[in-house]
Amino acid sequence: MFGTRKLGRTTDQRKAMLRQQATALLENGRLETTFYRAKEVQPVVEKMISLGKKGNLAAYRRALSFITKRDVAVKLFKEVAPKYADRNGGYTRVTRLGPRRGDAAEMAVIELV
């Protein structure tokens, strides 16, 4: 479910970070982070939206086991997924913003299309 970038973290820290960022993106619709984190969060969120499009109880439980907030999972199944019912993927967009002032890390915005 996760990509190959380690992002300077151990496995459990990386999974927790991606879970939290995916939850925040689904909650707010937009997330500003580093470019490589955004590229790692993108397939995770796409899979969560695909689960939401299925709409059955098993898909809801799988999404709830990954998403950290119950109300975000409900929002995913009731609002976000029906919006993409006729779309076959490509639910998110990553846009580069430029370097961050403190450490010159490449920043990006990931948002729901």
Backbone torsions as a table, in degrees:
resi	resn	phi	psi	omega
1	MET	NA	-20.0	-177.8
2	PHE	-111.1	158.4	-178.2
3	GLY	-79.3	-161.4	-174.0
4	THR	-101.9	-7.9	-179.6
5	ARG	-77.6	136.2	-178.6
6	LYS	-91.0	-20.9	174.6
7	LEU	56.9	26.8	176.5
8	GLY	68.8	25.8	-176.1
9	ARG	-131.9	157.7	171.6
10	THR	-75.1	169.0	-173.5
11	THR	-60.4	-46.3	-177.4
12	ASP	-69.2	-36.4	176.3
13	GLN	-66.0	-40.8	-179.6
14	ARG	-64.7	-44.7	179.3
15	LYS	-63.6	-41.3	178.8
16	ALA	-64.2	-40.6	179.1
17	MET	-64.2	-43.4	-179.6
18	LEU	-67.9	-36.7	175.7
19	ARG	-61.7	-45.3	-178.0
20	GLN	-67.7	-41.2	180.0
21	GLN	-68.9	-37.3	176.5
22	ALA	-64.2	-40.8	177.6
23	THR	-63.3	-44.4	-179.8
24	ALA	-64.5	-39.1	179.4
25	LEU	-66.1	-43.4	178.8
26	LEU	-68.8	-29.7	-179.7
27	GLU	-74.4	-43.6	-173.2
28	ASN	-102.2	-20.7	-178.2
29	GLY	85.4	-7.2	-176.0
30	ARG	-155.7	142.4	-178.5
31	LEU	-147.5	130.9	176.9
32	GLU	-104.3	122.9	-176.6
33	THR	-153.4	-174.6	176.2
34	THR	-72.2	158.9	-174.9
35	PHE	-61.8	-44.2	-176.0
36	TYR	-72.1	-32.2	173.7
37	ARG	-65.9	-40.7	178.7
38	ALA	-61.9	-40.0	179.0
39	LYS	-67.9	-26.0	176.6
40	GLU	-81.9	-33.1	179.9
41	VAL	-74.2	-29.3	-174.1
42	GLN	-54.7	-53.8	-179.2
43	PRO	-66.9	-28.3	178.3
44	VAL	-65.7	-45.5	179.9
45	VAL	-67.7	-37.9	178.5
46	GLU	-61.1	-40.3	178.9
47	LYS	-68.4	-36.4	177.3
48	MET	-64.9	-40.5	178.0
49	ILE	-67.0	-37.6	176.0
50	SER	-63.3	-38.7	174.5
51	LEU	-63.5	-40.1	178.5
52	GLY	-63.8	-32.6	178.4
53	LYS	-69.6	-28.2	176.6
54	LYS	-65.6	-45.6	171.8
55	GLY	76.5	4.7	-179.7
56	ASN	-92.5	175.0	-175.4
57	LEU	-66.3	-38.8	179.8
58	ALA	-63.8	-41.7	178.1
59	ALA	-66.0	-38.4	178.1
60	TYR	-62.8	-42.9	180.0
61	ARG	-67.6	-37.2	176.6
62	ARG	-64.9	-42.4	178.4
63	ALA	-65.7	-40.0	-179.1
64	LEU	-68.3	-27.0	177.2
65	SER	-72.9	-17.8	179.9
66	PHE	-103.3	-43.9	-178.6
67	ILE	-74.4	138.6	-172.3
68	THR	-87.2	-9.9	-179.5
69	LYS	-126.0	131.5	-178.0
70	ARG	-65.5	-39.6	-178.6
71	ASP	-68.1	-26.8	175.6
72	VAL	-71.4	-37.2	176.8
73	ALA	-65.3	-39.9	177.3
74	VAL	-64.0	-43.3	178.1
75	LYS	-61.8	-38.8	178.5
76	LEU	-59.5	-45.6	-175.8
77	PHE	-79.4	-30.3	-175.6
78	LYS	-91.9	-34.9	-173.4
79	GLU	-115.7	-51.1	-170.6
80	VAL	-71.4	-52.4	-175.5
81	ALA	-63.6	-42.0	177.8
82	PRO	-62.6	-26.0	178.0
83	LYS	-65.4	-27.8	-178.2
84	TYR	-106.6	24.0	-174.4
85	ALA	-61.1	-35.0	-177.0
86	ASP	-98.2	10.0	-177.6
87	ARG	-108.6	135.8	-177.2
88	ASN	-102.2	60.3	178.7
89	GLY	101.5	177.0	-179.6
90	GLY	71.4	47.2	-176.3
91	TYR	-85.9	-14.2	-176.9
92	THR	-124.3	158.4	178.7
93	ARG	-133.6	134.0	176.2
94	VAL	-110.0	123.7	-179.8
95	THR	-121.0	127.1	179.3
96	ARG	-74.7	143.2	179.9
97	LEU	-110.2	-23.1	-175.7
98	GLY	116.4	-177.8	-175.7
99	PRO	-75.6	147.5	175.1
100	ARG	-77.9	146.3	-173.8
101	ARG	-65.7	-41.3	-173.2
102	GLY	-71.3	-48.7	-174.1
103	ASP	-127.1	8.7	177.2
104	ALA	61.7	27.1	174.7
105	ALA	-72.8	140.6	-179.9
106	GLU	-70.0	118.5	-178.2
107	MET	-97.1	154.6	-179.4
108	ALA	-151.1	159.8	173.7
109	VAL	-114.3	128.1	172.9
110	ILE	-110.6	130.4	-176.1
111	GLU	-142.3	156.9	175.3
112	LEU	-76.2	136.4	-177.5
113	VAL	-75.4	NA	NA
